[in-house]
Amino acid sequence: MKKLTLEGLAKTAGVGVATVDRVLNERGGVSPATTRKVLEAARAAGLNRILPEEHRHPWQLEVVLSGNDSFFFKQLAQDFSDVASGLGYRRLTLHRTFIPESRPDKLAAHIVACSSKRDGLIVFAHEYSAIYDALALCKQRGVPVITIVSDLPGAERLCHVGINQLQAGRTAGLLMGKMLHTAGEVIMISGRFDYTAHRLRIQGFRDVLQQDFPHIGLREVLAGQEQRDTISKLLEKQLSQAGHITGIYNTGLGNREISEALARHRMLDKSVFITHELYRSTRELLAKKTLSLTIDQNTRQHAQLATDIMLRHLDSGDTPETYASGKVEFMLFTGENYA
């Protein structure tokens, strides 16, 4: 009778008899997702025995972030560690990996490897077919993935956690337009064009200025590509050309290089400078009144929200909404409230 019961549970759960035996007798070696299926089948069948707790070991979470030298990802990684520490080692074990944005192949391979040893992944990635394939494999293996900061539309992910990047760009455009009362030109500097967030910020910024502030001209976007030397050279060339520059909008890193260029051309107090994130350099620029305002993504809320959503899903199978559940509210900082 026991054999038949095990075989019946195995068939219902879609696993082997040996797997059912390992789960019911707590022998280990079975993934949390499979363990959950076996125990759900046992409860549904009304198995007349005390069932083991569904999950005893801490959840194994992998956070994969960009390996570039921006403050944002360093702070985000620290916030994830702080959140995990607050929950305790019995609740989860956090693994952090940094992979260069220029190596999508390496990132895809890492995601595939993690799908066989982690309970869940929180991933920052760009839109490459190899990444989409890796996330599809995670889905097949029952390993949930949350995308963070920059979304991957259509990918097999549990949900996305981040700000509305288009809205952030539109906000920057609205404030730039309101601050510029005379005709002039604005220079836009973008991070990597393969980074959805940068594209959306530029799109939102441009749309608002072109629609509502016709007195402001927009020069072609400078492709900074998150390279400080490149940003300096491109901006220097633009500032040396004829024209009346009244504003600078930067979507990524390089704010110190931009301020230095403005200083060389004696434009620190003659232009509106808007950027993203609040960190040491932008705090200093706000204090000096070089920077007009910065739009901060709130790294702590990213880490807290992504962790909470993942744990609720692993613990109870809760399914979040793709965007609404993970929406992070961005914050505006000026020289009056940055401290």
C-alpha positions in Angstrom: 0.0 0.0 0.0 2.8 2.3 0.8 4.4 1.7 -2.6 1.1 2.5 -4.3 0.7 5.7 -2.3 4.2 6.8 -3.2 3.6 6.0 -6.9 0.3 7.8 -6.9 1.8 10.9 -5.3 4.7 10.7 -7.8 2.3 10.6 -10.7 0.2 13.5 -9.4 3.3 15.6 -8.7 5.0 14.7 -11.9 8.1 13.4 -10.3 9.8 10.1 -9.5 9.0 7.8 -6.6 12.5 8.4 -5.2 11.9 12.1 -5.2 8.6 11.6 -3.2 10.4 9.4 -0.8 13.2 12.0 -0.2 10.6 14.7 0.4 8.4 12.8 2.8 11.3 11.4 4.7 13.3 14.7 4.6 16.4 13.1 3.0 17.3 16.3 1.2 18.5 16.9 -2.4 15.2 18.2 -3.7 14.6 21.7 -4.9 12.1 23.9 -3.0 9.8 24.1 -6.0 9.7 20.4 -6.4 9.3 19.9 -2.6 6.3 22.2 -2.7 4.6 20.2 -5.5 5.1 16.9 -3.7 3.7 18.3 -0.4 0.7 19.9 -2.2 0.0 16.5 -3.9 0.2 14.8 -0.5 -2.1 17.2 1.2 -4.6 17.0 -1.7 -4.5 13.2 -1.4 -5.1 13.3 2.3 -2.0 11.3 3.1 -2.5 10.0 6.7 0.9 10.9 8.1 2.6 14.0 9.5 4.1 15.9 6.6 7.5 17.6 6.9 7.7 21.4 6.9 7.8 22.6 3.4 11.0 24.6 3.8 13.6 24.4 6.4 16.8 25.8 4.9 17.1 29.5 4.1 16.1 30.6 0.6 19.1 30.9 -1.7 18.7 34.2 -3.6 21.1 35.5 -6.3 21.3 39.2 -7.1 23.1 39.9 -10.4 24.1 43.6 -11.0 26.1 45.7 -13.4 29.9 45.6 -12.9 30.4 49.2 -14.0 31.8 51.8 -11.7 28.7 53.8 -11.1 27.6 54.6 -7.5 24.1 53.4 -8.2 24.9 49.7 -8.4 27.4 49.8 -5.6 24.8 51.3 -3.3 22.1 48.9 -4.6 24.3 46.0 -3.7 24.9 47.3 -0.2 21.2 47.9 0.3 20.5 44.2 -0.7 23.0 43.1 1.9 21.4 45.3 4.5 18.0 44.0 3.8 19.2 40.4 3.9 21.0 41.0 7.2 17.8 42.4 8.7 15.9 39.3 7.8 18.5 37.0 9.2 20.6 34.0 7.9 17.8 31.6 8.7 15.4 33.4 6.3 17.7 33.7 3.3 21.2 33.5 2.0 22.1 36.3 -0.4 24.6 35.8 -3.2 25.8 38.9 -5.2 27.5 38.9 -8.5 28.7 41.8 -10.7 29.0 41.3 -14.4 30.1 43.9 -17.0 27.3 45.2 -19.1 29.5 44.6 -22.2 29.3 40.8 -21.5 25.7 39.7 -22.1 27.1 36.2 -23.0 28.7 35.9 -19.6 25.6 37.1 -17.9 23.3 34.7 -19.7 25.7 31.8 -18.8 25.6 32.9 -15.2 21.8 33.0 -15.1 21.7 29.5 -16.6 24.1 28.2 -13.9 22.2 29.9 -11.1 18.9 28.3 -12.3 20.2 24.9 -11.1 21.3 26.1 -7.6 19.3 29.1 -6.5 15.7 29.4 -5.4 15.2 32.8 -7.1 17.1 35.4 -9.1 17.0 39.2 -9.1 18.7 40.4 -12.3 19.8 43.6 -14.0 20.2 43.0 -17.7 19.8 44.5 -21.1 17.8 43.3 -24.1 19.8 40.5 -25.7 18.4 37.3 -27.1 20.8 35.2 -24.9 19.4 36.8 -21.8 15.8 36.2 -22.9 16.7 32.5 -23.6 18.3 32.2 -20.1 15.2 33.6 -18.4 13.0 31.2 -20.4 15.1 28.3 -19.1 14.7 29.6 -15.5 10.9 29.6 -16.1 11.1 25.9 -17.3 13.0 25.0 -14.2 10.6 26.7 -11.9 13.1 29.4 -10.7 11.4 32.8 -10.5 13.3 35.9 -11.8 12.7 39.5 -11.0 14.2 42.1 -13.3 15.4 45.3 -11.6 16.0 48.9 -12.6 15.8 48.2 -16.4 13.0 46.0 -17.6 13.1 43.3 -20.3 9.7 43.5 -22.0 8.2 40.2 -22.8 10.8 38.2 -20.9 9.9 35.3 -18.7 10.1 37.2 -15.4 8.0 37.2 -12.3 7.8 41.0 -12.3 9.8 44.1 -12.7 11.0 46.3 -9.8 12.0 49.9 -10.6 10.9 53.4 -11.3 8.9 54.5 -14.3 11.9 55.6 -16.4 9.8 57.4 -19.1 8.1 59.3 -16.3 11.4 60.3 -14.8 12.6 61.6 -18.2 9.4 63.6 -18.7 9.7 65.1 -15.2 13.3 66.2 -16.0 12.0 67.8 -19.2 9.1 69.5 -17.5 11.4 71.0 -14.9 14.0 72.0 -17.4 11.4 73.8 -19.5 10.0 75.6 -16.4 13.4 76.8 -15.4 14.5 78.1 -18.8 12.7 81.4 -19.5 14.7 82.5 -22.5 15.4 80.8 -25.9 18.4 78.5 -26.1 19.7 75.0 -26.6 19.9 72.0 -24.4 22.5 69.3 -24.6 21.4 65.7 -23.8 24.0 63.2 -22.6 22.9 59.5 -22.5 24.4 56.4 -21.0 24.4 53.2 -22.9 21.8 53.2 -25.7 21.2 49.4 -25.2 20.1 50.3 -21.6 16.3 50.7 -21.8 16.2 53.1 -18.9 18.5 55.6 -20.7 16.4 55.4 -23.9 13.2 56.0 -22.0 14.6 58.9 -20.0 15.8 60.6 -23.2 12.5 59.9 -25.0 10.4 61.4 -22.1 12.7 64.4 -21.8 12.6 65.1 -25.5 8.8 64.6 -25.8 7.9 67.1 -23.1 10.3 69.8 -24.3 9.3 69.5 -28.0 5.6 69.5 -27.1 5.4 72.2 -24.4 8.5 74.4 -24.7 9.1 75.3 -28.4 11.5 78.1 -27.4 14.0 75.4 -26.3 16.1 73.7 -29.0 17.6 70.2 -28.5 20.9 69.2 -29.9 21.6 65.6 -30.9 22.0 63.2 -28.0 25.6 62.6 -27.0 26.3 58.9 -26.6 28.4 58.9 -23.4 28.1 55.1 -23.2 29.0 55.3 -19.5 32.6 56.2 -20.4 33.9 59.3 -18.5 36.6 60.2 -21.1 34.1 59.9 -23.9 31.6 62.1 -22.1 34.3 64.8 -21.6 35.4 64.8 -25.2 31.9 64.9 -26.7 30.8 67.6 -24.3 33.9 69.7 -24.9 33.3 69.6 -28.6 29.6 70.7 -28.2 30.4 73.5 -25.8 33.1 74.9 -28.2 30.6 75.2 -31.1 28.5 78.3 -31.8 25.2 78.5 -30.1 23.5 79.5 -26.8 23.6 76.6 -24.5 21.2 77.0 -21.6 20.8 73.5 -20.2 22.4 70.1 -19.7 20.5 66.9 -19.1 22.6 63.8 -18.2 20.9 60.4 -17.8 23.9 58.5 -16.5 27.3 58.8 -14.8 29.9 61.5 -15.6 28.4 64.4 -13.6 31.8 65.5 -12.3 33.3 65.6 -15.8 30.3 67.6 -17.0 30.7 70.2 -14.1 34.4 70.5 -14.9 33.6 71.2 -18.6 31.0 73.8 -17.6 33.6 75.4 -15.4 36.2 75.6 -18.2 33.6 77.4 -20.4 32.4 79.7 -17.5 28.9 78.3 -17.7 28.4 77.1 -14.2 25.9 79.8 -13.3 24.5 80.2 -16.8 22.9 76.9 -17.5 20.4 74.5 -15.9 22.0 71.1 -15.1 19.7 68.2 -14.4 20.9 64.6 -13.8 20.0 61.4 -11.9 20.9 59.8 -8.5 21.9 61.3 -5.2 25.5 60.3 -4.2 28.6 62.1 -3.0 29.4 63.9 -6.3 25.9 65.1 -6.9 25.6 66.2 -3.2 28.7 68.2 -3.7 27.4 69.7 -7.0 24.1 70.6 -5.3 25.9 72.3 -2.4 28.0 74.4 -4.9 24.8 75.2 -6.9 26.4 73.7 -10.0 23.7 71.1 -10.2 20.1 72.3 -10.4 18.4 69.1 -9.4 18.8 65.3 -9.4 16.2 62.6 -9.8 17.0 59.7 -7.4 15.8 56.1 -8.0 15.9 55.2 -4.3 18.1 52.1 -4.2 16.9 51.0 -0.8 13.3 50.7 -1.9 14.5 48.7 -4.9 16.3 46.2 -2.7 13.5 46.0 -0.1 10.7 45.6 -2.6 12.4 43.1 -4.8 13.3 41.0 -1.8 9.8 41.2 -0.3 8.2 40.2 -3.5 10.5 37.3 -4.1 10.1 35.9 -0.6 6.3 36.1 -0.7 6.4 34.2 -4.0 8.7 31.5 -2.6 6.9 31.2 0.7 3.3 31.2 -0.6 3.3 31.2 -4.3 2.0 34.8 -4.4 2.0 36.1 -8.0 2.7 39.9 -8.3 1.6 42.2 -11.0 4.2 42.8 -13.6 4.7 46.5 -13.0 2.3 47.7 -10.3 3.7 45.5 -7.6 7.3 46.5 -8.1 6.9 50.2 -8.8 9.4 52.4 -7.0 8.7 56.1 -6.5 11.6 58.3 -7.5 12.6 61.4 -5.5 13.7 64.9 -6.5 16.6 66.6 -4.7 17.7 70.2 -5.1 20.2 72.4 -3.2 17.6 72.8 -0.5 16.8 69.2 0.5 19.8 67.0 -0.5 21.3 66.7 2.9 
